[in-house]
Amino acid sequence: MAPPSGGGDRPAAQPLLLAEEGGRRGAVGGATPAQTLGNVVVSIVGTGVLGLPYAFRAAGWLAGSLGIVAAGLATLYCMLLLRATSSHGIVTCFRPFILLLTVFFLLKVDCRDKLEEEIEEKSTGHCTYGDLGEKCFGTIGRWLTEILILVSQAGGSVAYLIFIGQNLHSVFSQVMSPVGFIFAILLPVQVALSFIRSLSALSPFSIFADACNVLAMAIVIKEDLQLFDHPFANRSAFNGLLAVPFSFGVAVFCFEGFSMTLALEASMAEQRKFRWVLSQAVVTIIVVYACFGVCGYLAYGETTKDIITLNLPNNWTSAAVKVGLCIALAFTFPVMMHPIHEIVEARLGSSGCFQKLSRNVHGVEWLGLHLSRILMVIVLTVVASFIPGFGSFISFVGSTMCALLSFVLPALFHLKIVGSSMSLWRRLIDYGILLFGLVFAGYGLVTALLPH
């Protein structure tokens, strides 16, 4: 999984490929459209894609493809609910395709623009997801937004650990179990890396991780094509309605870079082009995801595993890809943890007891902040050791936390801030997304709690 940013107010959680960031309203970042396109890809594409063929196995190749398209377009629409826009020409350009693209380009005003206009004189940095929550619902709104970001980021971090442990075990199966790799190797490494506070020091590893993802996808597709004889024989197109929520949850998880939206736009030198850059990137990713999921399922059928790299043959090429992925992700795990650390440290720093203790005892602040980082790493490592399956876990995270963060909150914020200025049918679209997100998250939670 690529590392999305958190929703706190600290400027460190910014796009990783940029040397310059956007500042307060009126100031602009230095990112070109090409750099921003790269940031969008880095933010969205990650290890979740390697679970897509398994989701297609559950739902069927046609249902899985439609789920990817629906999840991608819905996420794009909700991203556009948050970001700034002042152009009306795009409505005319896409009018012939409204039904196909579910009208997600038809916004004239949005939450972020409205909010920043009101707090322009008070703001020292670009508006964040947490700002939107506080503007709409006060302190409770900020807490809710940050908790959802924290939990969804924690889910992504746990998925990293599961992925690394299972892939290392598949290569070195005689050494120790997946849980053994998580505790014996990953835990000490991650505790040491938790002391690195600068994202810029870790960004090369994030880029390397995405390069490894692309290489892994290419090798998987190469192996898939070699297995194609009668690819659609004994391959189901649709496995029933009950399988759709599972596959859609995986698909939503694969578009988890939602929290980066506002930071990515703020980083651009020409922010008016952000809509096009974001749309082009997401549409391209949708096509790649659908092709990858279909190819994986058609190649392996009912033997498709929840991490498709585990289906690869036991040769040096596959082993190199798996180990390369594991090394890269081990070093980008702190990037996934960064928003978690920021939120926890901000709450710890605002504690009156901690502030008083820090003033009276030298070194308590440094010790407390680093102990909180170590504790969070240990907690997530323990959680990862109890998760039975990668595919089921990312579907659960996608259908609950990611659905609330990506669908429910944007629609809720948009209705709260600019709902009165929208036409009835646009409000109905937002209400539809809000209702769908709540029902989908509720279904995902109930399904997870029911005995299997």
C-alpha positions in Angstrom: 0.0 0.0 0.0 1.2 3.4 -0.8 1.3 5.8 2.1 -1.5 8.3 2.3 -1.2 11.4 4.4 -2.9 11.9 7.6 -5.6 14.5 8.3 -3.9 16.4 11.1 -2.7 20.0 11.0 1.1 19.3 10.8 2.8 20.1 7.5 5.0 17.1 7.5 2.4 14.8 6.2 2.7 16.0 2.6 3.3 14.5 -0.8 6.5 12.6 -0.8 7.9 13.4 -4.3 8.0 17.2 -3.8 10.7 19.5 -2.7 8.3 22.3 -2.2 4.9 22.5 -0.5 1.9 24.7 -0.7 1.5 27.2 2.1 -1.3 29.4 3.2 -4.1 30.3 0.8 -2.7 32.5 -1.9 0.7 30.7 -1.8 1.3 27.8 -4.1 3.5 24.8 -4.2 6.0 24.1 -6.9 4.8 20.8 -8.2 4.2 20.4 -11.9 1.2 18.4 -13.3 3.6 15.5 -14.0 5.0 15.5 -10.4 1.4 15.7 -9.0 0.4 12.8 -11.3 3.3 10.8 -9.8 2.2 11.7 -6.3 -1.3 10.6 -6.9 -0.1 7.2 -8.1 2.3 6.9 -5.1 -0.6 7.7 -2.8 -3.1 5.2 -4.2 -1.3 2.3 -5.8 0.2 -0.1 -3.2 0.2 -3.7 -2.0 -3.6 -3.8 -1.8 -3.6 -4.4 -5.6 -2.0 -7.7 -5.0 -5.2 -8.9 -3.3 -7.4 -8.0 -6.2 -7.3 -11.3 -8.1 -8.5 -13.0 -4.9 -11.4 -10.5 -4.7 -12.2 -11.3 -8.4 -12.2 -15.0 -7.5 -14.8 -14.3 -4.8 -17.0 -12.1 -6.9 -16.3 -13.3 -10.5 -14.3 -11.5 -13.2 -17.2 -9.3 -14.4 -18.5 -8.4 -11.0 -15.0 -7.7 -9.8 -14.3 -5.4 -12.7 -17.6 -3.5 -12.2 -16.7 -3.2 -8.5 -13.3 -1.6 -9.3 -14.9 0.9 -11.7 -17.6 1.7 -9.1 -15.1 2.1 -6.2 -12.8 4.2 -8.3 -15.4 6.6 -9.7 -17.1 7.0 -6.3 -13.7 7.7 -4.6 -12.9 10.2 -7.4 -16.2 12.0 -6.9 -15.7 12.2 -3.2 -12.2 13.5 -3.7 -13.6 16.2 -5.8 -16.1 17.1 -3.1 -13.2 18.2 -0.9 -10.8 19.9 -3.3 -11.0 23.4 -4.7 -12.7 24.3 -8.0 -13.8 27.4 -9.7 -14.2 26.2 -13.3 -17.5 25.5 -14.9 -16.3 24.5 -18.4 -15.7 20.9 -17.4 -19.5 20.4 -17.1 -19.9 21.1 -20.8 -17.0 19.0 -21.8 -18.2 15.9 -20.0 -22.0 16.3 -20.6 -22.2 13.5 -23.1 -20.6 11.1 -20.6 -22.7 12.1 -17.5 -24.4 8.7 -17.1 -21.2 6.8 -17.6 -19.1 8.9 -15.2 -21.9 9.3 -12.6 -21.7 13.1 -12.7 -18.8 13.4 -10.3 -17.4 16.4 -12.3 -20.4 18.6 -11.8 -19.3 20.6 -8.7 -19.2 24.4 -8.8 -18.2 25.0 -5.2 -16.7 22.7 -2.6 -16.0 22.4 1.1 -12.4 23.3 1.0 -12.9 26.6 -1.0 -15.7 27.7 1.3 -13.8 26.9 4.4 -10.5 28.6 3.4 -12.4 31.7 2.4 -13.7 32.0 5.9 -10.5 31.2 7.8 -8.1 32.9 5.4 -6.8 35.4 7.9 -6.4 32.9 10.6 -4.8 30.1 8.6 -1.1 29.5 8.5 -1.2 26.5 6.3 -3.5 24.8 3.8 -6.8 23.4 4.9 -6.8 19.8 6.1 -9.4 17.1 6.5 -9.4 17.7 10.2 -10.2 21.4 9.6 -13.2 20.4 7.6 -14.4 18.2 10.4 -14.0 20.9 13.0 -15.7 23.5 10.8 -18.7 21.3 10.3 -19.2 19.7 13.7 -16.7 21.4 16.0 -14.3 19.5 18.2 -16.3 16.3 17.9 -16.0 16.6 14.1 -12.2 16.9 14.3 -11.9 14.0 16.7 -14.1 11.8 14.5 -12.1 12.6 11.4 -8.8 12.1 13.0 -9.9 8.8 14.7 -11.0 7.4 11.3 -7.7 8.5 9.7 -5.8 6.9 12.6 -7.7 3.6 12.4 -7.6 3.4 8.6 -3.9 4.1 8.6 -3.4 1.5 11.4 -5.3 -1.0 9.2 -3.0 -0.2 6.3 0.0 -0.6 8.5 -1.2 -4.0 9.8 -1.7 -5.1 6.2 1.9 -4.2 5.5 3.1 -6.5 8.3 0.8 -9.4 7.2 2.0 -9.0 3.6 5.7 -9.0 4.6 5.4 -11.9 7.0 3.6 -14.1 4.5 5.8 -13.4 1.6 9.0 -13.9 3.6 7.6 -17.2 4.8 6.8 -18.3 1.3 10.5 -17.8 0.3 12.1 -19.0 3.6 9.5 -21.4 4.7 12.0 -23.6 6.6 13.2 -20.7 8.8 10.1 -19.6 10.7 6.4 -18.9 10.5 4.9 -15.6 9.2 4.2 -14.5 12.8 7.8 -15.4 13.6 9.1 -13.1 10.8 6.8 -10.3 12.1 8.1 -10.5 15.6 11.7 -11.5 15.1 12.6 -9.3 12.2 10.0 -6.7 11.5 9.3 -5.5 15.1 13.0 -4.6 16.0 13.4 -2.9 12.6 10.3 -0.9 12.9 11.0 0.1 16.5 14.4 1.5 15.3 12.8 3.2 12.3 10.2 4.8 14.4 12.8 7.2 15.7 13.1 8.8 12.2 10.8 11.8 12.2 11.5 13.2 8.7 9.4 11.9 5.8 11.9 13.2 3.3 14.5 10.8 4.6 12.1 7.9 3.9 10.6 9.1 0.6 13.1 7.3 -1.6 12.0 4.0 0.0 8.4 4.8 -0.7 9.2 5.4 -4.4 11.2 2.2 -4.4 8.2 0.3 -2.9 6.0 1.6 -5.7 8.6 0.6 -8.3 8.6 -2.9 -6.7 4.8 -3.0 -6.9 4.9 -2.2 -10.6 7.6 -4.8 -11.2 5.6 -7.4 -9.2 2.4 -6.6 -11.2 4.4 -7.0 -14.4 5.8 -10.3 -13.4 2.5 -11.6 -12.2 0.8 -10.6 -15.5 3.7 -12.3 -17.4 3.1 -15.5 -15.4 -0.6 -15.2 -15.9 -0.4 -14.9 -19.7 1.8 -18.0 -19.8 -1.0 -19.9 -18.1 -3.7 -18.7 -20.5 -5.1 -21.5 -22.7 -8.8 -21.3 -22.5 -8.9 -18.4 -20.0 -12.6 -18.1 -19.5 -13.2 -21.8 -19.1 -14.4 -22.6 -15.6 -14.1 -19.0 -14.6 -17.2 -17.4 -13.2 -18.3 -13.9 -14.3 -20.6 -13.4 -11.3 -20.7 -15.4 -8.1 -23.8 -13.9 -6.6 -24.7 -10.8 -4.6 -23.2 -12.0 -1.3 -19.7 -11.9 -2.8 -20.0 -8.3 -4.1 -19.5 -6.5 -0.7 -16.2 -8.5 -0.1 -14.8 -7.6 -3.5 -16.0 -4.0 -3.2 -14.3 -3.7 0.2 -11.0 -4.8 -1.3 -11.5 -2.3 -4.2 -12.1 0.6 -1.8 -9.0 -0.4 0.2 -7.0 -0.2 -3.0 -8.0 3.4 -3.4 -7.0 4.3 0.2 -4.9 7.4 -0.6 -7.9 9.6 0.0 -6.4 11.7 2.8 -3.8 13.0 0.4 -6.3 15.0 -1.7 -6.0 18.4 -0.1 -2.3 18.2 0.4 -1.7 17.2 -3.2 -3.7 20.1 -4.6 -1.9 22.5 -2.2 1.4 21.3 -3.6 0.6 22.3 -7.2 1.9 25.4 -8.8 -1.2 25.5 -11.1 -3.9 24.2 -8.9 -6.6 24.8 -11.5 -5.1 21.7 -13.3 -5.5 19.4 -10.3 -8.9 18.2 -11.3 -7.7 16.9 -14.6 -4.5 15.4 -13.2 -6.5 13.6 -10.4 -9.1 12.4 -12.9 -6.6 11.1 -15.4 -4.6 9.3 -12.7 -7.7 7.6 -11.1 -9.2 6.5 -14.5 -5.8 5.0 -15.5 -5.5 3.2 -12.2 -9.0 1.9 -12.5 -8.1 0.3 -15.9 -4.8 -1.1 -14.6 -6.6 -2.6 -11.5 -9.3 -4.2 -13.5 -6.9 -5.7 -16.0 -4.6 -7.0 -13.2 -7.5 -8.5 -11.2 -9.0 -10.2 -14.3 -5.6 -11.6 -15.5 -4.8 -13.0 -12.0 -8.2 -14.7 -11.6 -8.3 -16.1 -15.1 -4.8 -17.6 -14.7 -5.2 -19.3 -11.4 -9.0 -19.7 -11.0 -10.1 -21.2 -7.7 -6.5 -21.6 -6.6 -5.9 -17.9 -6.5 -4.5 -16.9 -3.1 -5.3 -13.8 -1.2 -1.8 -12.4 -2.0 -1.2 -13.1 -5.7 2.6 -13.3 -5.4 2.1 -16.4 -3.3 0.8 -18.1 -6.6 4.1 -17.4 -8.3 6.4 -20.3 -9.1 9.3 -21.0 -6.7 12.1 -19.6 -8.8 14.7 -16.9 -8.3 12.8 -14.3 -10.2 9.7 -14.7 -8.0 11.8 -14.9 -4.8 13.7 -11.7 -5.8 10.4 -9.8 -6.3 9.0 -11.0 -3.0 12.1 -10.1 -1.0 12.4 -6.8 -2.8 8.8 -5.9 -2.0 9.3 -6.9 1.6 12.5 -4.8 2.0 10.9 -1.8 0.4 7.7 -2.0 2.4 9.7 -2.5 5.7 11.3 0.8 5.1 8.1 2.5 4.0 6.1 1.2 7.0 7.2 4.3 9.0 5.5 6.4 6.3 2.3 4.6 6.9 2.7 5.2 10.6 3.5 8.9 10.3 -0.1 10.2 10.4 -0.7 7.9 13.4 2.3 9.2 15.3 1.3 12.8 14.4 -2.2 12.4 15.8 -1.1 10.5 18.9 1.7 13.0 19.6 -0.6 16.0 19.1 -3.1 14.6 21.6 -0.3 13.7 24.0 1.3 17.2 23.7 -2.0 18.9 24.4 -2.5 16.9 27.6 -2.2 19.3 30.6 -0.6 16.6 32.7 2.1 15.8 30.1 2.8 19.5 29.5 3.3 20.1 33.3 5.5 17.0 33.6 7.6 18.1 30.6 8.2 21.5 32.1 9.3 20.1 35.5 11.4 17.1 34.4 14.0 17.4 31.7 13.8 14.9 28.9 10.3 13.7 29.6 8.9 15.2 26.4 11.4 13.4 24.2 11.0 10.2 26.1 7.2 10.4 26.1 7.0 11.0 22.4 9.3 8.2 21.4 7.7 5.8 23.9 4.4 6.5 22.2 5.9 5.6 18.8 7.3 2.4 20.1 4.1 1.5 21.8 2.0 2.0 18.7 4.4 -0.2 16.6 4.2 -2.9 19.2 0.4 -2.8 19.4 0.0 -3.0 15.6 2.6 -5.8 15.5 0.6 -7.8 18.0 -2.7 -7.1 16.1 -1.0 -8.3 12.9 -0.1 -11.6 14.5 -3.7 -12.4 15.2 -5.1 -11.6 11.7 -5.8 -14.9 9.9 -6.0 -13.7 6.3 -4.7 -10.8 4.2 -7.7 -10.7 1.8 -10.4 -10.8 4.5 -8.6 -8.2 6.5 -8.2 -5.6 3.7 -11.8 -6.2 2.7 -12.9 -5.4 6.3 -10.8 -2.3 6.5 -11.9 -1.1 3.1 -15.6 -1.7 3.8 -15.6 -0.1 7.2 -13.0 2.6 8.0 -12.1 3.4 4.4 -15.7 3.6 3.4 -16.5 6.0 6.2 -13.4 8.1 5.4 -13.8 8.1 1.7 -17.6 8.3 1.2 -19.5 9.2 4.4 -17.4 12.2 5.6 -16.9 13.9 2.3 -20.6 13.8 1.5 -21.5 14.9 5.0 -19.1 17.8 5.0 -20.2 18.9 1.5 -23.9 18.9 2.5 -23.1 20.7 5.7 -21.0 23.5 4.2 -22.4 24.1 0.7 -25.6 22.0 0.6 -27.9 25.1 0.6 -26.3 26.4 -2.6 -26.7 23.1 -4.6 -29.6 22.0 -6.7 -31.9 19.3 -5.4 -30.5 16.5 -7.6 -26.9 17.3 -6.5 -28.0 17.1 -2.9 -29.7 13.8 -3.6 -26.4 12.4 -5.0 -24.6 13.4 -1.8 -27.3 11.9 0.3 -27.1 8.7 -1.8 -23.4 8.4 -1.3 -23.8 9.1 2.4 -26.5 6.4 2.8 -24.5 3.9 0.7 -21.3 4.5 2.8 -23.2 4.0 6.1 -25.0 0.9 4.9 -21.8 -0.6 3.4 -19.8 0.2 6.5 -22.5 -1.3 8.7 -22.7 -4.4 6.6 -18.9 -4.8 6.7 -18.9 -4.5 10.5 -21.7 -7.0 11.0 -20.2 -9.5 8.6 -16.9 -9.3 10.5 -18.5 -9.9 13.8 -20.7 -12.8 12.8 -19.2 -16.3 13.3 -17.9 -17.9 10.1 
